[in-house]
């Protein structure tokens, strides 16, 4: 073999060995990445595992989104069309609503699956944050810390443990996929157009899950800057689809919020200058709760004005923010990471800093779900910088920094684990708000609502409604809610007073209209009740109960034709309404139309056969037609259901007397006497005599 050949072979062998070592390194790195991600997801699952056993928070959106929202109760094309073509509760997030529809089709309203899906989505988001950060930096230390902090920080709890915040975990899932595919678009030589199209598709899905994804164009600009992409016309053009889509969904979001008045005019409360101060204060709150997540609450109301001025802490908020910006700017001389993390946070949080006020809270913990990723990356980079630094003094503090970071992460996990129980029930949640913000009337009102409607604790509910109105005598919703409580506990005069007040504040309050009408009917003031029924039906003509109740009022005013008209409409809207058949039957009976009346009561019995009063009245109708045997059969059935129905017992006595079944009549009348029913003595003696008893 020639010398040249030997050199070539040696060179080839060297390259082969180098390629083998590179392949082994890649495999090793992939294994390390896998086990780091596995550990991060495992820790997150342990922290959020208790959420699987939480219920719904029915006094804080869960009822409106899940248990009471009709379009998700049946998975049909018509309902899917409604979901995608209408706003709901001031929001447009049809994809999120559709997930509820699928869950309801599988398990109805049992909460376990809803919570399981939220947790699964959160775990997937942890994985996506891991991948996203890995694509931005090659340092596994930064990647792991960022993903772990994202997984277990206590401000994740609201987004994960509250079923109604499915939109947070779902929009983040598609948002992160869009970001990952965008990075693949310019980092990978192959499938560039495919990755760009996928990024656009994923951001559309994200926007269909929650409009907060409109911030994505700002994120891709940050990614370009961080990854060192050079400015060009191509760079601008590739952003056009993202900006166009975000603009469309942003306009839709504004209109949806305006529909329910969620976008508030704060001018009467705060000047424009004060609103800017409040935005800075909101930033300070987000930063402080990032580092020390204490005083957490489902609601953080605006700070109150004292003598026309905001608290001192609000005025110094801009100074604190500027003080935080200085080291960020200074860091740019060494690294882009701190600036990137800060801007990532700001771009995603900017729209909820309440310059355009939405809702009644200055901050919401759920709003931090994506923005905090930027801050997590900053913390992770800071630790990585210290751990790799060769300066002697910094190397000395590395163990202490590691201990502090581990202790902080441990505390975050414990706080999150414990806080999940706060979201277990509605009353737990609102009692927790009161620990941080006392004298909040809406909190007491919501507590009263959950105590009355779900927990059936009437005394506790009444206490909370009273507390609400003691703090704010003009809180109109509490009057309506307390009135309903009074009505259901048969305190009709008190209910009437509260319904009057509720309607005084809001004459178009339909719940108070129908409530007052029913209260007046319960007080036998049917003539006064009818105008309220009229007003309600003019606004909500599709409610069969309203037509039914007005029919009863008309019946009691002896307006039988009007009553029958109302029952007809009620049955048109609700064909299986047995009570409407029953009352229409009574109205027909009052008009002397016994055969038609019996037909209606028979229809009522076919639908609901356990009501003794229907048999009792049909017995009377048969008696009127002199069909005594049929009457006796109905009285007997009524008594089998309700043995204490003295009217049916005595009516059967009379029927037995007519059919000359004296012994049966005697048994019945003596049974009535044993139950202290005032029996006509002459009738008793007549039955005894004919039964052959002296």
C-alpha positions as CSV (number, residue, x, y, z in Angstrom):
1,X,0.0,0.0,0.0
2,X,1.3,3.4,-0.9
3,X,2.1,6.1,1.7
4,X,-0.6,8.3,0.2
5,X,-3.2,5.6,0.6
6,X,-2.3,5.0,4.2
7,X,-2.7,8.7,5.0
8,X,-6.1,8.8,3.3
9,X,-7.3,5.8,5.2
10,X,-6.1,7.2,8.5
11,X,-7.9,10.5,7.7
12,X,-11.1,8.6,6.9
13,X,-10.8,6.6,10.0
14,X,-10.4,9.8,12.1
15,X,-13.5,11.4,10.5
16,X,-15.5,8.3,11.1
17,X,-14.5,8.3,14.7
18,X,-15.3,12.0,15.1
19,X,-18.8,11.4,13.5
20,X,-19.4,8.5,15.9
21,X,-18.5,10.7,18.9
22,X,-20.8,13.5,17.7
23,X,-23.7,11.0,17.2
24,X,-23.1,9.6,20.7
25,X,-23.1,13.2,22.1
26,X,-26.4,13.9,20.4
27,X,-27.9,10.8,21.9
28,X,-26.6,11.6,25.3
29,X,-27.9,15.2,25.1
30,X,-31.3,13.9,24.0
31,X,-31.4,11.5,26.9
32,X,-30.5,14.2,29.4
33,X,-33.1,16.5,27.9
34,X,-35.7,13.8,28.1
35,X,-35.1,13.0,31.8
36,X,-34.9,16.7,32.7
37,X,-38.3,17.3,31.0
38,X,-39.7,14.1,32.6
39,X,-38.7,15.3,36.0
40,X,-40.1,18.8,35.5
41,X,-43.5,17.4,34.3
42,X,-43.5,14.9,37.2
43,X,-42.9,17.7,39.8
44,X,-45.6,19.8,38.2
45,X,-48.1,16.9,38.3
46,X,-47.4,16.3,42.0
47,X,-48.1,19.9,42.8
48,X,-51.3,20.1,40.8
49,X,-52.6,16.6,41.5
50,X,-55.1,17.8,44.2
51,X,-57.0,19.9,41.6
52,X,-58.4,16.6,40.2
53,X,-60.7,16.5,43.2
54,X,-62.0,20.0,43.0
55,X,-65.5,20.9,42.1
56,X,-66.9,23.7,40.0
57,X,-66.9,27.3,41.2
58,X,-70.5,28.0,40.3
59,X,-70.6,31.6,41.6
60,X,-67.5,32.5,39.6
61,X,-68.2,31.8,35.9
62,X,-68.3,27.9,36.0
63,X,-72.1,27.9,36.0
64,X,-72.3,30.4,33.1
65,X,-69.7,28.5,31.0
66,X,-70.5,24.9,31.8
67,X,-73.5,23.9,33.9
68,X,-76.0,26.4,32.6
69,X,-74.8,27.1,29.0
70,X,-77.3,25.4,26.8
71,X,-75.3,25.2,23.5
72,X,-72.7,22.9,25.1
73,X,-75.4,20.6,26.6
74,X,-75.9,18.9,23.2
75,X,-73.1,18.3,20.7
76,X,-75.0,19.2,17.5
77,X,-74.0,21.1,14.4
78,X,-76.6,23.8,15.3
79,X,-75.0,24.3,18.7
80,X,-71.4,24.3,17.2
81,X,-72.6,27.0,14.8
82,X,-73.9,29.0,17.8
83,X,-70.6,28.5,19.6
84,X,-68.6,29.8,16.7
85,X,-70.9,32.7,15.6
86,X,-71.8,34.3,19.0
87,X,-70.2,36.0,22.0
88,X,-70.6,34.4,25.4
89,X,-70.3,36.3,28.7
90,X,-68.5,39.1,26.9
91,X,-65.9,36.8,25.3
92,X,-65.2,35.2,22.0
93,X,-63.3,31.9,22.5
94,X,-65.3,29.3,20.7
95,X,-62.6,26.6,20.7
96,X,-62.5,26.7,24.5
97,X,-66.3,26.4,24.7
98,X,-66.1,23.5,22.2
99,X,-63.9,21.6,24.6
100,X,-66.5,21.9,27.3
101,X,-69.1,20.6,24.8
102,X,-67.0,17.5,24.2
103,X,-66.5,17.0,27.9
104,X,-70.2,17.4,28.7
105,X,-71.1,14.9,25.9
106,X,-68.8,12.4,27.7
107,X,-69.4,12.9,31.5
108,X,-72.1,15.6,31.8
109,X,-71.3,18.0,34.6
110,X,-69.1,15.8,36.7
111,X,-66.0,18.0,37.3
112,X,-63.2,15.3,37.3
113,X,-62.7,15.2,33.5
114,X,-62.7,19.0,33.2
115,X,-60.0,19.3,35.8
116,X,-58.0,16.4,34.3
117,X,-58.0,18.1,30.9
118,X,-56.8,21.4,32.5
119,X,-54.0,19.6,34.2
120,X,-53.0,17.7,31.0
121,X,-52.9,21.0,29.0
122,X,-50.8,22.6,31.7
123,X,-48.3,19.7,31.6
124,X,-48.2,19.9,27.8
125,X,-47.5,23.6,28.2
126,X,-44.6,22.9,30.6
127,X,-43.1,20.6,27.8
128,X,-43.7,23.3,25.2
129,X,-42.0,26.0,27.3
130,X,-39.1,23.6,27.8
131,X,-38.8,23.1,24.0
132,X,-39.3,26.8,23.2
133,X,-36.6,27.9,25.7
134,X,-34.3,25.1,24.4
135,X,-34.6,26.5,20.9
136,X,-33.6,30.0,22.2
137,X,-30.7,28.9,24.3
138,X,-28.4,25.9,24.4
139,X,-28.0,26.0,28.2
140,X,-30.0,23.1,29.7
141,X,-29.8,24.8,33.1
142,X,-31.8,27.8,31.9
143,X,-34.3,25.6,30.1
144,X,-35.0,23.4,33.1
145,X,-35.4,26.2,35.6
146,X,-37.6,28.2,33.3
147,X,-39.9,25.2,32.6
148,X,-40.0,24.2,36.3
149,X,-40.9,27.7,37.5
150,X,-43.6,27.9,34.8
151,X,-45.0,24.6,36.0
152,X,-45.2,25.2,39.7
153,X,-45.5,29.0,40.4
154,X,-48.5,29.8,42.6
155,X,-49.9,32.3,40.0
156,X,-50.5,29.2,37.7
157,X,-53.1,27.9,40.1
158,X,-55.9,30.2,39.0
159,X,-55.4,29.2,35.4
160,X,-55.2,25.4,36.1
161,X,-57.5,24.7,39.0
162,X,-60.3,26.9,37.8
163,X,-62.3,25.1,35.0
164,X,-63.4,28.4,33.5
165,X,-59.8,29.3,32.8
166,X,-59.5,26.5,30.3
167,X,-58.9,29.3,27.9
168,X,-55.6,30.2,29.5
169,X,-54.1,26.7,29.3
170,X,-55.6,26.1,25.8
171,X,-54.5,29.3,24.2
172,X,-51.0,28.9,25.7
173,X,-50.8,25.4,24.2
174,X,-51.3,26.8,20.6
175,X,-49.4,30.0,21.4
176,X,-46.2,28.1,22.3
177,X,-46.6,25.8,19.3
178,X,-46.9,28.9,17.1
179,X,-43.7,30.3,18.6
180,X,-41.8,27.0,18.3
181,X,-42.8,26.6,14.6
182,X,-41.8,30.2,13.9
183,X,-38.3,29.5,15.3
184,X,-38.2,26.3,13.2
185,X,-39.2,28.4,10.1
186,X,-36.0,30.4,10.2
187,X,-33.6,28.0,11.9
188,X,-34.3,24.9,9.8
189,X,-33.4,24.8,6.1
190,X,-36.0,22.3,5.3
191,X,-39.8,22.8,5.3
192,X,-39.6,26.5,5.8
193,X,-43.0,27.4,4.2
194,X,-44.6,24.5,6.0
195,X,-43.3,25.7,9.4
196,X,-44.5,29.3,8.7
197,X,-48.0,28.1,7.7
198,X,-48.1,25.9,10.8
199,X,-47.2,28.9,13.0
200,X,-50.0,30.9,11.4
201,X,-52.5,28.1,11.9
202,X,-51.5,27.6,15.5
203,X,-51.9,31.3,16.3
204,X,-55.4,31.3,14.8
205,X,-56.3,28.3,17.0
206,X,-54.7,30.2,20.0
207,X,-56.9,33.3,19.2
208,X,-60.0,31.1,18.9
209,X,-59.1,29.9,22.4
210,X,-58.5,33.3,24.0
211,X,-58.0,36.8,22.4
212,X,-55.0,37.5,24.5
213,X,-53.0,35.8,21.8
214,X,-53.2,39.1,19.8
215,X,-49.8,39.8,21.4
216,X,-48.1,37.2,19.3
217,X,-46.7,39.6,16.6
218,X,-44.8,41.4,19.2
219,X,-43.4,38.1,20.4
220,X,-42.1,37.1,17.0
221,X,-40.4,40.5,16.6
222,X,-38.6,39.8,19.9
223,X,-37.6,36.4,18.7
224,X,-36.1,37.8,15.5
225,X,-34.1,40.4,17.6
226,X,-32.9,37.8,20.1
227,X,-31.9,35.3,17.4
228,X,-30.0,38.0,15.5
229,X,-32.1,38.0,12.3
230,X,-31.1,40.9,10.0
231,X,-33.8,43.5,9.2
232,X,-35.1,43.1,5.7
233,X,-38.2,43.5,3.5
234,X,-38.7,39.7,3.8
235,X,-38.7,40.0,7.6
236,X,-41.5,42.6,7.4
237,X,-43.6,40.7,4.9
238,X,-43.6,37.4,6.8
239,X,-45.1,39.3,9.8
240,X,-48.1,40.6,7.8
241,X,-50.3,37.6,8.3
242,X,-49.7,37.6,12.1
243,X,-50.5,41.3,12.4
244,X,-53.6,41.0,10.2
245,X,-55.0,38.1,12.1
246,X,-54.3,39.7,15.4
247,X,-56.0,43.0,14.3
248,X,-59.2,41.1,13.3
249,X,-59.4,39.2,16.5
250,X,-58.5,42.3,18.6
251,X,-61.5,44.1,17.1
252,X,-63.7,41.1,17.8
253,X,-62.5,41.1,21.4
254,X,-63.3,44.7,21.9
255,X,-66.8,44.3,20.6
256,X,-67.4,41.2,22.7
257,X,-66.3,43.1,25.8
258,X,-68.5,46.1,25.0
259,X,-71.5,43.8,24.6
260,X,-71.7,43.3,28.4
261,X,-70.1,46.6,29.4
262,X,-66.9,45.0,30.5
263,X,-64.9,47.9,29.1
264,X,-65.4,50.5,31.7
265,X,-65.3,54.3,31.7
266,X,-63.1,55.1,34.7
267,X,-63.1,58.8,34.0
268,X,-65.6,59.5,36.8
269,X,-63.3,57.6,39.3
270,X,-59.8,58.2,38.0
271,X,-58.2,60.8,35.8
272,X,-56.1,59.8,32.8
273,X,-52.9,60.6,34.9
274,X,-54.2,58.4,37.7
275,X,-54.9,55.6,35.3
276,X,-51.3,55.7,34.1
277,X,-50.1,55.6,37.7
278,X,-52.4,52.5,38.2
279,X,-50.8,50.8,35.2
280,X,-47.4,51.3,36.8
281,X,-48.8,50.1,40.1
282,X,-50.2,47.0,38.3
283,X,-46.7,46.3,37.0
284,X,-45.2,46.5,40.5
285,X,-47.9,44.1,41.8
286,X,-47.1,41.6,39.0
287,X,-43.3,41.9,39.8
288,X,-43.8,41.6,43.6
289,X,-46.1,38.6,43.3
290,X,-43.7,36.9,40.9
291,X,-41.0,37.0,43.6
292,X,-43.1,36.7,46.7
293,X,-46.5,35.2,45.8
294,X,-48.3,36.0,49.0
295,X,-51.7,37.8,49.4
296,X,-53.0,35.9,46.4
297,X,-56.7,36.4,45.6
298,X,-59.2,35.6,42.9
299,X,-59.9,39.3,42.8
300,X,-57.6,42.3,43.2
301,X,-59.8,45.4,43.2
302,X,-58.6,48.9,42.4
303,X,-57.1,50.8,45.3
304,X,-59.6,53.1,46.9
305,X,-59.4,56.9,46.8
306,X,-58.9,58.5,50.2
307,X,-59.9,62.1,50.3
308,X,-59.7,62.1,46.5
309,X,-56.2,60.7,46.4
310,X,-54.7,57.4,45.7
311,X,-52.4,55.7,48.2
312,X,-48.8,56.7,48.4
313,X,-47.6,53.3,47.1
314,X,-49.4,54.1,43.8
315,X,-47.6,57.4,43.3
316,X,-44.2,55.8,43.9
317,X,-44.9,52.8,41.5
318,X,-43.3,54.6,38.4
319,X,-40.1,55.2,40.4
320,X,-40.0,51.5,41.3
321,X,-40.5,50.4,37.7
322,X,-37.8,52.8,36.5
323,X,-35.5,51.5,39.2
324,X,-36.1,48.0,37.9
325,X,-35.5,49.0,34.3
326,X,-32.0,50.5,34.9
327,X,-30.3,47.1,35.6
328,X,-32.2,45.6,32.6
329,X,-30.7,48.2,30.3
330,X,-27.3,47.8,31.9
331,X,-27.4,44.1,31.3
332,X,-27.7,44.6,27.5
333,X,-23.9,45.2,27.5
334,X,-23.4,41.6,28.5
335,X,-26.4,39.7,27.2
336,X,-29.7,39.9,25.4
337,X,-31.5,37.5,27.7
338,X,-32.5,39.9,30.4
339,X,-33.8,42.5,27.9
340,X,-35.6,39.7,26.0
341,X,-37.2,38.3,29.2
342,X,-38.3,41.8,30.3
343,X,-39.8,42.7,26.9
344,X,-41.4,39.2,26.6
345,X,-43.2,39.9,29.9
346,X,-44.2,43.4,29.0
347,X,-45.5,42.6,25.4
348,X,-47.8,39.9,26.8
349,X,-49.0,41.8,29.9
350,X,-49.4,45.3,28.3
351,X,-53.0,44.9,27.1
352,X,-54.2,44.0,30.7
353,X,-52.5,46.8,32.5
354,X,-55.9,48.5,32.5
355,X,-55.1,51.5,30.3
356,X,-58.2,50.2,28.5
357,X,-60.1,49.1,31.6
358,X,-61.6,45.7,31.4
359,X,-63.4,44.3,34.5
360,X,-63.2,45.6,38.1
361,X,-59.7,44.3,39.0
362,X,-56.4,46.1,38.7
363,X,-54.6,42.8,38.2
364,X,-55.6,39.2,37.7
365,X,-53.3,36.3,38.5
366,X,-54.4,34.3,35.5
367,X,-53.1,37.2,33.2
368,X,-49.5,36.2,34.2
369,X,-49.7,32.7,32.7
370,X,-47.7,33.5,29.5
371,X,-46.0,36.8,30.5
372,X,-44.2,35.3,33.5
373,X,-42.2,33.0,31.0
374,X,-40.0,36.0,30.3
375,X,-39.3,36.6,34.0
376,X,-38.7,32.9,34.6
377,X,-36.1,33.0,31.8
378,X,-34.4,36.0,33.5
379,X,-34.2,34.2,36.8
380,X,-32.8,31.0,35.1
381,X,-30.2,33.1,33.1
382,X,-29.2,34.9,36.3
383,X,-28.5,31.6,38.1
384,X,-26.7,30.2,35.1
385,X,-24.5,33.3,34.9
386,X,-23.5,33.0,38.5
387,X,-22.8,29.3,38.3
388,X,-20.5,29.7,35.3
389,X,-18.8,32.9,36.4
390,X,-15.0,32.6,37.1
391,X,-14.7,35.7,39.3
392,X,-13.6,34.5,42.7
393,X,-16.1,36.5,44.8
394,X,-19.0,35.4,42.6
395,X,-17.8,31.7,42.7
396,X,-17.9,32.0,46.6
397,X,-21.6,32.9,46.7
398,X,-22.6,30.2,44.1
399,X,-23.6,27.6,46.8
400,X,-25.7,30.2,48.7
401,X,-27.5,31.3,45.5
402,X,-28.2,27.6,44.7
403,X,-29.6,27.0,48.2
404,X,-31.8,30.2,47.9
405,X,-33.1,29.2,44.5
406,X,-33.9,25.6,45.7
407,X,-35.6,27.0,48.8
408,X,-37.6,29.5,46.7
409,X,-38.7,26.8,44.2
410,X,-39.7,24.5,47.1
411,X,-41.8,27.3,48.7
412,X,-43.4,28.0,45.4
413,X,-44.4,24.4,45.0
414,X,-45.8,24.2,48.6
415,X,-47.8,27.4,48.1
416,X,-49.3,26.2,44.9
417,X,-50.2,22.8,46.4
418,X,-51.9,24.4,49.3
419,X,-53.7,27.1,47.2
420,X,-55.4,24.5,45.0
421,X,-57.8,23.8,47.9
422,X,-59.0,27.5,47.8
423,X,-60.4,26.7,44.3
424,X,-62.2,23.6,45.5
425,X,-65.6,25.3,46.2
426,X,-67.1,28.7,45.6
427,X,-67.4,29.6,49.3
428,X,-63.8,28.7,50.0
429,X,-62.7,31.0,47.1
430,X,-64.7,34.0,48.3
431,X,-63.9,33.6,52.0
432,X,-60.2,33.7,50.8
433,X,-60.8,37.0,49.0
434,X,-62.1,38.5,52.2
435,X,-58.8,37.6,53.9
436,X,-57.1,40.1,51.7
437,X,-59.8,42.6,50.8
438,X,-62.4,43.2,53.4
439,X,-65.6,45.2,52.9
440,X,-66.1,44.1,49.3
441,X,-69.9,44.0,48.7
442,X,-69.7,41.8,45.6
443,X,-67.8,39.2,47.6
444,X,-70.5,38.9,50.2
445,X,-73.2,38.8,47.5
446,X,-71.4,35.9,45.7
447,X,-71.0,34.1,49.0
448,X,-74.7,34.5,49.7
449,X,-75.5,33.2,46.2
450,X,-73.4,30.0,46.6
451,X,-74.5,29.4,50.2
452,X,-78.2,29.6,49.1
453,X,-78.2,28.0,45.7
454,X,-75.6,25.2,46.1
455,X,-74.9,24.6,49.8
456,X,-78.5,25.2,50.9
457,X,-77.3,27.1,54.0
458,X,-80.0,29.7,54.2
459,X,-78.9,31.4,57.4
460,X,-75.3,31.8,56.1
461,X,-76.6,33.1,52.8
462,X,-78.8,35.7,54.6
463,X,-75.9,36.8,56.7
464,X,-73.8,37.5,53.6
465,X,-76.5,39.3,51.8
466,X,-77.0,41.5,54.8
467,X,-73.3,42.2,55.1
468,X,-73.2,43.2,51.4
469,X,-76.0,45.7,51.8
470,X,-74.6,47.0,55.1
471,X,-71.4,47.9,53.2
472,X,-73.2,49.2,50.1
473,X,-77.0,49.9,50.4
474,X,-77.1,50.5,46.6
475,X,-75.8,47.1,45.6
476,X,-78.9,46.2,43.6
477,X,-78.0,42.6,42.8
478,X,-78.1,41.7,46.5
479,X,-81.6,42.9,46.9
480,X,-82.8,40.6,44.1
481,X,-80.8,37.6,45.6
482,X,-82.0,38.2,49.1
483,X,-85.6,38.5,47.8
484,X,-85.3,35.1,46.2
485,X,-84.1,33.7,49.5
486,X,-87.0,35.2,51.4
487,X,-89.4,33.9,48.7
488,X,-88.1,30.4,49.0
489,X,-88.3,30.5,52.8
490,X,-91.9,31.8,52.5
491,X,-91.1,35.2,53.9
492,X,-93.2,36.9,51.3
493,X,-93.6,40.4,52.8
494,X,-89.8,40.7,53.1
495,X,-89.3,39.3,49.6
496,X,-91.7,41.8,48.2
497,X,-89.8,44.7,49.8
498,X,-86.5,43.5,48.3
499,X,-88.0,42.9,44.9
500,X,-89.4,46.5,45.0
501,X,-85.9,47.8,45.8
502,X,-84.3,45.8,43.1
503,X,-86.7,47.1,40.5
504,X,-86.3,50.6,41.7
505,X,-82.6,50.4,40.9
506,X,-83.1,48.6,37.7
507,X,-86.7,48.6,36.2
508,X,-85.7,46.1,33.5
509,X,-84.4,43.5,36.0
510,X,-86.3,40.5,34.6
511,X,-85.4,38.2,37.5
512,X,-86.9,40.8,40.0
513,X,-90.0,41.2,37.7
514,X,-90.9,37.5,37.7
515,X,-89.8,37.2,41.4
516,X,-92.1,40.0,42.5
517,X,-95.0,38.7,40.3
518,X,-94.7,35.2,42.0
519,X,-94.4,36.8,45.4
520,X,-97.6,38.8,44.9
521,X,-99.3,35.6,43.7
522,X,-98.1,33.8,46.8
523,X,-99.8,36.6,48.8
524,X,-103.0,36.1,46.8
525,X,-102.6,39.5,45.2
526,X,-103.1,38.1,41.7
527,X,-104.4,41.3,40.1
528,X,-101.2,43.2,41.2
529,X,-99.0,40.3,40.0
530,X,-100.3,40.3,36.4
531,X,-98.7,43.6,35.3
532,X,-95.3,42.2,36.3
533,X,-95.9,39.0,34.4
534,X,-96.9,41.2,31.4
535,X,-93.7,43.1,31.6
536,X,-91.5,40.0,31.9
537,X,-93.2,38.2,29.0
538,X,-92.8,41.3,26.8
539,X,-89.0,41.0,27.3
540,X,-88.7,37.2,27.5
541,X,-91.6,35.7,25.6
542,X,-89.9,32.3,25.2
543,X,-90.1,31.4,28.9
544,X,-92.9,28.8,29.3
545,X,-92.9,29.2,33.1
546,X,-93.8,32.9,32.8
547,X,-96.9,32.0,30.7
548,X,-97.8,29.2,33.1
549,X,-97.6,31.4,36.1
550,X,-99.6,34.2,34.5
551,X,-102.2,31.6,33.6
552,X,-102.5,30.7,37.3
553,X,-102.9,34.4,38.2
554,X,-105.6,34.7,35.5
555,X,-107.3,31.6,36.8
556,X,-107.4,32.9,40.3
557,X,-108.9,36.2,39.0
558,X,-111.6,34.0,37.4
559,X,-110.4,35.0,33.9
560,X,-110.6,31.5,32.7
561,X,-110.4,32.2,28.9
562,X,-107.3,34.3,29.4
563,X,-105.9,31.6,31.7
564,X,-106.5,28.9,29.0
565,X,-104.7,31.1,26.4
566,X,-101.7,31.4,28.7
567,X,-101.6,27.6,29.4
568,X,-101.8,27.0,25.6
569,X,-98.8,29.1,25.0
570,X,-96.9,27.5,27.9
571,X,-97.6,24.0,26.4
572,X,-96.6,25.2,22.9
573,X,-93.2,26.2,24.4
574,X,-93.0,23.2,26.7
575,X,-95.2,20.3,25.5
576,X,-94.4,18.1,28.5
577,X,-95.4,20.6,31.0
578,X,-97.7,18.5,33.2
579,X,-98.6,21.5,35.5
580,X,-99.9,23.5,32.5
581,X,-102.1,20.6,31.5
582,X,-103.3,20.4,35.1
583,X,-104.1,24.1,35.4
584,X,-105.7,24.2,32.0
585,X,-107.8,21.3,33.1
586,X,-108.9,23.3,36.2
587,X,-109.8,26.3,34.0
588,X,-111.9,24.1,31.7
589,X,-113.6,22.6,34.7
590,X,-114.4,26.0,36.0
591,X,-116.1,26.7,32.6
592,X,-118.2,23.5,33.0
593,X,-116.2,21.7,30.3
594,X,-115.7,18.5,32.3
595,X,-114.9,16.1,29.5
596,X,-112.1,18.4,28.1
597,X,-110.9,19.0,31.7
598,X,-110.6,15.3,32.3
599,X,-108.6,14.9,29.1
600,X,-106.1,17.5,30.2
601,X,-105.7,16.0,33.7
602,X,-105.2,12.6,32.1
603,X,-102.4,14.0,30.0
604,X,-100.9,15.5,33.1
605,X,-101.0,12.1,34.8
606,X,-99.4,10.4,31.8
607,X,-96.5,12.8,32.2
608,X,-96.4,12.9,36.0
609,X,-98.2,10.1,37.9
610,X,-97.1,10.9,41.4
611,X,-99.2,14.0,42.2
612,X,-102.2,13.2,44.4
613,X,-103.9,16.5,43.7
614,X,-104.3,15.7,40.0
615,X,-106.2,12.4,40.8
616,X,-108.2,14.3,43.4
617,X,-109.4,16.9,41.0
618,X,-110.1,14.4,38.2
619,X,-112.1,12.5,40.8
620,X,-114.3,15.6,41.3
621,X,-114.7,15.9,37.6
622,X,-115.8,12.3,37.2
623,X,-118.2,12.9,40.2
624,X,-119.7,15.9,38.3
625,X,-120.3,13.6,35.3
626,X,-121.9,11.1,37.8
627,X,-119.2,8.5,36.9
628,X,-118.9,7.6,40.6
629,X,-116.9,4.4,40.2
630,X,-114.2,6.4,38.2
631,X,-114.3,9.1,40.9
632,X,-113.8,6.5,43.6
633,X,-110.9,5.0,41.7
634,X,-109.2,8.5,41.5
635,X,-109.9,9.3,45.1
636,X,-108.4,6.0,46.1
637,X,-105.3,6.7,44.0
638,X,-104.9,10.1,45.5
639,X,-105.1,8.6,49.0
640,X,-102.5,6.0,48.2
641,X,-100.1,8.8,47.4
642,X,-101.2,11.1,50.2
643,X,-103.0,9.3,53.0
644,X,-103.6,12.6,54.8
645,X,-105.7,14.0,51.9
646,X,-108.8,14.6,53.9
647,X,-110.7,16.2,51.0
648,X,-110.3,13.1,48.9
649,X,-111.2,10.8,51.8
650,X,-114.5,12.7,52.5
651,X,-115.2,12.9,48.7
652,X,-114.9,9.1,48.6
653,X,-117.3,8.9,51.5
654,X,-119.9,10.9,49.6
655,X,-119.3,8.7,46.5
656,X,-119.7,5.5,48.5
657,X,-122.9,6.9,49.9
658,X,-124.3,7.5,46.4
659,X,-123.3,4.0,45.3
660,X,-124.7,2.7,48.6
661,X,-121.4,1.1,49.6
662,X,-122.2,1.9,53.3
663,X,-119.6,-0.3,55.0
664,X,-116.8,1.3,52.9
665,X,-118.3,4.7,53.6
666,X,-118.3,4.0,57.3
667,X,-114.7,2.9,57.4
668,X,-113.7,6.1,55.6
669,X,-115.7,8.5,57.7
670,X,-114.4,6.9,61.0
671,X,-110.9,7.1,59.6
672,X,-111.5,10.9,59.1
673,X,-112.8,11.2,62.6
674,X,-109.8,9.5,64.1
675,X,-107.6,12.1,62.3
676,X,-109.6,14.8,64.0
677,X,-111.3,15.9,60.8
678,X,-114.6,17.8,61.6
679,X,-117.2,15.4,60.3
680,X,-120.9,16.3,59.9
681,X,-122.6,14.3,62.7
682,X,-125.8,13.8,60.8
683,X,-123.9,12.3,57.9
684,X,-122.1,9.9,60.2
685,X,-125.3,8.7,61.8
686,X,-126.9,8.2,58.4
687,X,-124.0,6.0,57.2
688,X,-123.9,4.1,60.5
689,X,-127.7,3.4,60.3
690,X,-127.5,2.2,56.7
691,X,-124.5,0.1,57.4
692,X,-126.6,-1.7,60.0
693,X,-124.8,-0.4,63.1
694,X,-126.8,1.0,66.0
